[in-house]
Amino acid sequence: MALTPSNNLTDAEKRAKREASEQDALLREVDEAVRQDRFSNFGKRYGIPVGGLLLAGLLAFGGWLWWDAQQESKLEQVSEKIITATDQLDAENFDSADSAFAEVEEGSGPGAVAKLARAGIAFRQGRPDEAAALYAAVAANGDAPGPFRDFATLREVAINYDKMEPEAVVERMKPLAQPGAPFFGSAGELLGAAYLDQDKPELAGPLFAEIAKDETVPESLRSRARQLSGLMGIDAIEDVDEALDEMRALEAEAASQ
């Protein structure tokens, strides 16, 4: 049978228990006061810097939103100008198109497109030196997209081919004249011509044969490449020179159209 614990406490025991309870309550009050004091001190000490950081963050975010809106607005304006310039170009109003493209030619993306368009206009109007200079500017612009720079390099060399040393043509065209590359056919044709000008038919022949076999290359270019690769087996430099002259004449005729 369990015994019921006795609830009879002496006066001393009751007093000790009451004092312990009061001391525990006092400690809780002191602990709460210390926490509040620490929070108050933290607010006084760090409230202004933290508030300043939050405000700076909000201002920075607001500034970014404003900048993004401005950039989008500028991009829309540039796009509208390019569309207007393209419409002028389609209508063969070359002077108006050139002026419109000139307004947006600075920069990397749309600017490079505008400069390429101006180069095409200059060449079509019989100003090859100006066209080559514009192409050279795009080719040297490290911020312009890679395909734009490659195309500009190709056109610059094509225009200036007769003024360049064969070694310079080889250096500029070799990186572009790789099978599978976007401008393999055109760059390879210029590279092969430079090899022939260097009296290196052993390099030109296989290159022209590779171009002739590439079904992604335009048929007119493949036809010329087949003719030239066949000539590589004939020890007759005059025949090769004649074929090269025909090739360059075809390129000039195509470029002027």
Residue pairs with C-beta under 8 A, 6 or more apart in sequence:
9 17
75 110
78 104
78 110
79 110
81 100
81 103
81 104
82 101
82 104
82 110
82 113
82 114
84 100
85 97
85 100
85 101
85 104
85 114
85 117
86 97
86 117
88 94
88 96
88 97
88 100
89 97
89 117
89 121
94 121
94 124
94 125
97 117
97 121
98 118
98 121
98 122
101 114
101 115
101 117
101 118
101 121
102 114
102 118
103 114
104 110
104 111
104 114
105 111
105 114
105 115
105 118
107 143
108 141
108 143
108 144
108 145
109 144
109 145
111 144
112 138
112 141
112 144
112 145
112 148
112 152
113 148
115 134
115 137
115 138
116 134
116 135
116 138
116 148
116 151
116 152
118 134
119 130
119 131
119 132
119 134
119 135
119 138
119 152
119 155
120 131
122 128
122 130
122 131
122 134
123 131
123 155
123 159
123 255
124 256
128 159
131 155
131 159
132 155
132 156
132 159
132 160
135 152
135 153
135 155
135 156
135 159
136 152
136 156
137 152
138 144
138 148
138 149
138 152
139 149
139 152
139 153
139 156
141 149
144 152
147 182
150 176
150 182
150 183
151 183
153 172
153 176
154 173
154 176
154 183
154 186
154 187
154 190
157 164
157 169
157 172
157 173
157 190
158 186
158 190
158 251
158 255
161 169
161 190
161 193
161 248
166 194
166 195
166 197
166 198
167 194
167 198
169 190
169 191
169 193
169 194
169 197
170 191
170 194
170 195
170 198
173 187
173 188
173 190
173 191
173 194
174 191
176 183
176 184
176 187
177 183
177 184
177 187
177 188
177 190
177 191
177 207
178 184
179 210
179 214
181 187
184 211
184 214
184 216
184 217
185 211
185 214
185 216
185 217
185 218
185 221
185 222
185 225
186 221
188 207
188 208
188 210
188 211
188 225
189 208
189 211
189 221
189 224
189 225
189 247
189 251
191 207
192 203
192 204
192 207
192 208
192 211
192 225
192 228
193 204
193 244
193 247
193 248
195 201
195 203
195 204
195 207
196 204
196 240
196 244
199 237
201 232
201 240
202 232
204 228
204 232
205 228
205 229
205 232
205 233
206 229
208 225
208 226
208 228
208 229
208 232
209 225
209 229
211 217
211 221
211 222
211 225
212 222
212 223
212 225
212 226
212 229
214 222
217 225
220 250
220 254
224 243
224 246
224 247
224 250
227 243
228 240
228 243
228 244
228 247
231 239
231 240
231 243
232 240
234 240
